[in-house]
């Protein structure tokens, strides 16, 4: 049995992503590193998840059914429970294709899924949380 550092066991990540294969892949990778991970399959469910789970960080896709990532981020930022949570955009849209307004909504960083391995994404999350 391996030992997991205490801080990792307490770190909560919300993944708001409509592609279930991708979200499950990231969930497994983060959980293997000791993080507490919850998934939402669309924007509407994502808002509910963030409000109840209160994650330490959010991975947010931009292109989703029912409500896109920009709409989700606007609602999260309007509420006290979500205004300060770091958000990392995790999408296959190139940054030049992304809506310009996401920067004004206070994202931590922007990751194109195809450009990084899951291990590299985990490393980016650790850096964002100063772990």
Phi, psi and omega per residue, in radians:
X1 nan 2.215 -3.141
X2 -1.594 2.678 -3.127
X3 -1.583 2.279 3.055
X4 -1.787 2.260 3.077
X5 -1.000 2.475 -3.076
X6 -1.001 -0.723 -3.080
X7 -1.066 -0.587 -3.133
X8 -1.223 -0.629 -3.129
X9 -1.126 -0.428 -3.090
X10 -1.671 -0.163 -3.087
X11 -1.411 2.149 -3.072
X12 -1.875 2.307 3.140
X13 -2.132 2.265 3.011
X14 -1.814 2.231 3.083
X15 -1.967 2.031 3.134
X16 -1.902 1.792 -2.957
X17 -2.687 2.257 -3.119
X18 -1.438 -0.353 3.118
X19 -1.452 1.833 -3.043
X20 -1.133 -0.551 3.097
X21 -1.115 -0.808 -3.139
X22 -1.157 -0.821 -3.101
X23 -1.110 -0.674 3.097
X24 -1.168 -0.648 3.106
X25 -1.068 -0.829 3.126
X26 -1.169 -0.676 3.105
X27 -1.005 -0.848 -3.130
X28 -1.063 -0.730 -3.126
X29 -1.136 -0.807 3.139
X30 -1.174 -0.722 3.126
X31 -1.134 -0.618 3.077
X32 -1.100 -0.473 3.093
X33 -1.577 0.065 3.026
X34 1.641 0.188 3.130
X35 -1.519 2.677 3.038
X36 -1.602 2.035 -3.007
X37 -2.114 2.345 3.018
X38 -2.193 2.548 -3.078
X39 -2.015 2.600 2.963
X40 -2.310 2.366 -3.030
X41 -1.622 -0.062 3.059
X42 -2.740 3.027 -3.067
X43 -1.094 -0.741 -3.133
X44 -1.067 -0.827 3.088
X45 -1.126 -0.572 3.130
X46 -1.093 -0.737 3.117
X47 -1.105 -0.787 3.111
X48 -1.068 -0.716 3.139
X49 -1.095 -0.845 -3.102
X50 -1.083 -0.715 -3.118
X51 -1.130 -0.627 -3.100
X52 -1.629 -0.623 -3.081
X53 -1.455 -0.507 -3.095
X54 0.824 1.146 -3.080
X55 -1.212 2.823 3.052
X56 -1.372 -0.425 -3.141
X57 -2.736 2.658 -3.132
X58 -2.139 2.320 2.946
X59 -1.787 2.119 -2.980
X60 -2.208 2.154 3.026
X61 -1.399 2.684 3.125
X62 -1.606 -0.661 -3.063
X63 -1.786 1.840 -3.128
X64 -2.499 2.760 3.076
X65 -1.285 2.831 3.091
X66 1.239 -0.832 -3.106
X67 -2.734 2.178 -3.112
X68 -1.373 3.015 -3.072
X69 -1.081 -0.601 3.117
X70 -1.148 -0.770 3.117
X71 -1.094 -0.728 3.101
X72 -1.060 -0.843 -3.102
X73 -1.091 -0.690 3.101
X74 -1.035 -0.784 -3.133
X75 -1.183 -0.751 3.118
X76 -1.036 -0.786 -3.089
X77 -1.212 -0.408 3.131
X78 -1.296 -0.304 -3.040
X79 -1.839 2.512 3.122
X80 -0.995 -0.641 -3.100
X81 -1.209 -0.252 -3.083
X82 -2.214 -0.048 -3.005
X83 -1.179 -0.439 -3.067
X84 -1.946 0.038 -3.126
X85 -1.288 2.214 3.082
X86 -1.077 2.370 3.125
X87 -2.123 2.253 3.029
X88 -1.959 2.153 3.074
X89 -1.332 2.197 -3.139
X90 -2.201 1.756 -2.967
X91 -2.547 2.973 3.015
X92 -1.757 0.011 3.033
X93 -1.339 2.295 3.041
X94 -1.113 2.645 -3.074
X95 -1.007 -0.583 3.127
X96 -1.218 -0.355 3.113
X97 -1.557 -0.250 -3.071
X98 -1.282 2.598 3.073
X99 -1.025 2.326 -3.087
X100 -1.066 -0.505 -3.055
X101 -1.174 -0.265 -3.125
X102 -1.100 -0.568 3.115
X103 -1.099 -0.681 -3.128
X104 -1.280 -0.199 3.135
X105 -1.623 0.136 2.998
X106 1.327 0.979 3.046
X107 -1.531 2.638 3.113
X108 -1.360 -0.818 3.128
X109 -2.802 3.056 -3.048
X110 -2.279 2.121 -3.112
X111 -2.131 2.255 3.006
X112 -1.576 2.055 -3.045
X113 -0.888 -0.750 -3.058
X114 -1.179 -0.289 -3.071
X115 -1.577 -0.237 -3.080
X116 -2.306 2.595 3.019
X117 -1.381 2.821 3.057
X118 -0.971 -0.654 3.109
X119 -1.059 -0.725 3.119
X120 -1.178 -0.616 3.092
X121 -1.141 -0.750 3.082
X122 -1.023 -0.749 3.122
X123 -1.076 -0.718 3.095
X124 -1.086 -0.675 3.121
X125 -1.154 -0.767 3.104
X126 -1.035 -0.741 3.113
X127 -1.117 -0.746 -3.139
X128 -1.091 -0.572 -3.133
X129 -1.657 0.070 -3.104
X130 0.993 0.748 3.133
X131 -1.741 nan nan
